[in-house]
Amino acid sequence: MKSFCLKIVVFITVLLSITGCTFGGGEARAPRQLDLGMGSVTPVGGLPAHRPLLIAPVVASALLNDTTVIWRVGESGQPQGFTTYRWVAPPAQLVTQRLMARLALQGAVLEQGVGGDVPQLRLNLQSFEQLFAPDGKSSQGVLTMQAVLLRANRVVAQKLIDIKVSAVSQDASGGAQALRLATDQAAEQVAQWLTPFLKP
């Protein structure tokens, strides 16, 4: 019984430290905004130039089309939102921007709606969150995304991208940094995967 109570106390402590909850009558402060950064995306290898590519905005669930910063404890845990942090834009939009910046290093990236026989990349963002270990001592930025390449509305190839990056600190800022690295790794994987299909 004593061991069970101790586990409950540890779990509650982890939750309080994650959410940043405080007890008291202080004034509520505006949530701090997090971003994936505005710096340029550097390719890992010297990939060749590719033909123009049409990229549609990343599709995601309603949860990832909101600015809530998502976390959970354990893979089976329910998704939660940090109360004192928000993304500057929905994750689906942030990932789209980083991906377009990376692919533009190899060739023209066109907006959706441009006509012609141009290959089109469609992406479905399935997870973009900070995943904590049950003891709260470690966490990872987790990004899962499905990529589909189409030409003339026919599927040419598809790829599942699943990336986990360890966070340097067990808070929202550490999670945001891990998710930025995960996003850049995902963009690089997409670029490497697309190269054979987009030869000039």
C-alpha positions as CSV (number, residue, x, y, z in Angstrom):
1,M,0.0,0.0,0.0
2,K,2.9,2.3,0.9
3,S,4.5,1.6,-2.5
4,F,1.3,2.3,-4.3
5,C,0.8,5.7,-2.6
6,L,4.4,6.6,-3.4
7,K,3.8,5.9,-7.1
8,I,0.7,8.1,-7.0
9,V,2.7,11.0,-5.4
10,V,5.4,10.7,-8.1
11,F,2.9,10.6,-10.9
12,I,1.1,13.7,-9.6
13,T,4.5,15.5,-9.2
14,V,5.4,14.7,-12.8
15,L,2.1,16.1,-14.1
16,L,2.4,19.3,-12.1
17,S,5.9,19.9,-13.4
18,I,4.9,19.2,-17.0
19,T,1.8,21.5,-17.0
20,G,3.5,24.2,-15.1
21,C,0.5,24.5,-12.8
22,T,0.8,26.8,-9.8
23,F,-1.4,27.2,-6.8
24,G,-2.2,30.7,-5.7
25,G,-4.1,33.8,-6.7
26,G,-1.5,35.4,-9.0
27,E,-2.6,37.0,-12.3
28,A,-2.7,34.7,-15.3
29,R,0.1,35.5,-17.8
30,A,-0.2,35.2,-21.5
31,P,1.2,31.9,-22.9
32,R,4.7,31.9,-24.1
33,Q,5.0,31.4,-27.8
34,L,7.2,28.6,-29.3
35,D,8.5,28.4,-32.9
36,L,10.5,26.0,-35.0
37,G,12.9,28.8,-35.9
38,M,13.3,31.0,-39.0
39,G,16.8,30.1,-39.9
40,S,17.7,28.4,-43.2
41,V,17.5,24.6,-43.5
42,T,20.9,23.1,-44.3
43,P,20.9,19.9,-46.4
44,V,22.9,16.9,-45.0
45,G,24.3,15.9,-48.4
46,G,24.9,17.5,-51.8
47,L,21.7,16.3,-53.6
48,P,21.2,17.2,-57.2
49,A,18.8,19.8,-58.5
50,H,15.3,18.5,-59.2
51,R,12.4,19.5,-61.5
52,P,9.6,21.8,-60.1
53,L,7.4,20.2,-57.4
54,L,3.9,21.1,-56.3
55,I,3.5,20.8,-52.6
56,A,0.1,21.0,-50.9
57,P,-0.3,22.3,-47.3
58,V,0.3,19.5,-44.8
59,V,-2.9,17.8,-43.8
60,A,-3.4,17.1,-40.1
61,S,-6.0,16.4,-37.4
62,A,-7.9,19.2,-35.8
63,L,-5.5,18.9,-32.8
64,L,-2.5,19.7,-35.0
65,N,-4.3,22.5,-36.8
66,D,-4.4,24.4,-33.5
67,T,-1.6,26.2,-31.7
68,T,-1.8,24.0,-28.6
69,V,1.6,22.5,-27.6
70,I,0.8,18.8,-27.2
71,W,2.4,16.4,-24.7
72,R,1.6,13.0,-23.2
73,V,3.0,10.6,-20.6
74,G,3.8,7.2,-22.3
75,E,2.7,6.2,-25.7
76,S,-0.7,5.1,-24.5
77,G,-1.3,8.4,-22.5
78,Q,-4.0,10.9,-23.5
79,P,-2.8,14.0,-25.3
80,Q,-2.6,17.1,-23.2
81,G,-1.8,20.7,-23.8
82,F,0.7,22.9,-22.0
83,T,-1.2,25.7,-20.2
84,T,1.6,28.3,-20.4
85,Y,2.9,27.7,-24.0
86,R,1.5,28.0,-27.5
87,W,2.9,27.5,-31.0
88,V,3.1,30.7,-33.0
89,A,1.2,28.9,-35.7
90,P,-0.4,25.4,-36.0
91,P,2.1,22.6,-36.3
92,A,0.7,21.6,-39.7
93,Q,1.6,25.2,-41.0
94,L,5.0,25.2,-39.3
95,V,6.0,21.8,-40.8
96,T,4.9,23.0,-44.2
97,Q,7.1,26.1,-44.0
98,R,10.2,24.1,-42.9
99,L,9.6,21.4,-45.6
100,M,9.2,24.0,-48.4
101,A,12.3,25.8,-47.3
102,R,14.3,22.5,-47.5
103,L,12.9,21.4,-50.8
104,A,13.4,24.8,-52.4
105,L,17.2,24.3,-52.0
106,Q,17.0,21.8,-54.9
107,G,14.5,23.3,-57.2
108,A,11.3,25.3,-57.6
109,V,8.5,24.6,-55.1
110,L,5.2,25.6,-56.4
111,E,2.0,26.6,-54.6
112,Q,-1.1,24.3,-54.8
113,G,-3.4,25.2,-57.7
114,V,-0.7,25.6,-60.4
115,G,-1.7,23.6,-63.5
116,G,0.4,21.4,-65.8
117,D,1.9,18.0,-65.4
118,V,3.9,18.8,-62.3
119,P,4.6,16.1,-59.6
120,Q,2.7,16.8,-56.4
121,L,3.7,16.0,-52.9
122,R,1.0,15.5,-50.3
123,L,1.7,15.0,-46.6
124,N,-0.4,13.9,-43.6
125,L,1.0,14.9,-40.2
126,Q,-0.1,12.2,-37.8
127,S,1.8,13.2,-34.6
128,F,3.8,16.2,-33.4
129,E,4.2,16.1,-29.7
130,Q,6.5,15.8,-26.7
131,L,6.4,12.3,-25.3
132,F,7.4,11.9,-21.6
133,A,8.7,8.8,-20.0
134,P,6.4,7.6,-17.1
135,D,8.9,8.8,-14.5
136,G,9.2,12.2,-16.1
137,K,13.0,12.0,-16.3
138,S,13.2,12.0,-20.0
139,S,11.2,13.0,-23.1
140,Q,11.3,13.0,-26.9
141,G,10.0,15.1,-29.7
142,V,7.9,12.8,-31.8
143,L,7.0,13.5,-35.5
144,T,5.1,11.0,-37.6
145,M,4.1,11.9,-41.2
146,Q,2.9,10.1,-44.3
147,A,4.3,11.4,-47.6
148,V,2.7,10.6,-51.0
149,L,4.1,11.6,-54.4
150,L,1.5,11.9,-57.3
151,R,1.9,12.6,-61.0
152,A,-1.3,13.2,-63.1
153,N,-3.3,12.3,-60.0
154,R,-1.7,8.8,-59.8
155,V,0.3,7.6,-56.8
156,V,4.0,7.3,-57.8
157,A,5.4,6.4,-54.4
158,Q,4.7,6.8,-50.7
159,K,6.7,6.9,-47.5
160,L,6.1,6.8,-43.7
161,I,8.4,9.0,-41.7
162,D,8.6,8.4,-38.0
163,I,11.2,10.4,-36.0
164,K,12.0,10.6,-32.3
165,V,14.5,13.1,-31.0
166,S,15.5,13.3,-27.3
167,A,14.8,16.6,-25.5
168,V,17.6,18.3,-23.7
169,S,15.2,19.5,-21.0
170,Q,12.0,18.1,-19.6
171,D,9.8,21.1,-20.4
172,A,8.0,22.7,-23.3
173,S,11.1,24.6,-24.5
174,G,13.1,21.3,-24.6
175,G,10.3,19.6,-26.5
176,A,10.1,22.5,-29.0
177,Q,13.8,22.2,-29.7
178,A,13.5,18.4,-30.2
179,L,10.6,18.9,-32.5
180,R,12.5,21.4,-34.6
181,L,15.3,18.9,-35.0
182,A,12.7,16.2,-35.8
183,T,11.1,18.4,-38.4
184,D,14.4,19.1,-40.1
185,Q,15.3,15.4,-40.1
186,A,11.9,14.7,-41.7
187,A,12.4,17.3,-44.3
188,E,15.8,15.8,-45.2
189,Q,14.3,12.3,-45.4
190,V,11.6,13.6,-47.8
191,A,14.2,15.4,-49.9
192,Q,16.4,12.2,-50.1
193,W,13.4,10.1,-50.9
194,L,12.1,12.4,-53.7
195,T,15.4,12.9,-55.5
196,P,15.2,9.8,-57.8
197,F,11.6,10.6,-58.8
198,L,12.3,14.3,-59.7
199,K,15.3,14.1,-62.0
200,P,15.2,16.9,-64.6
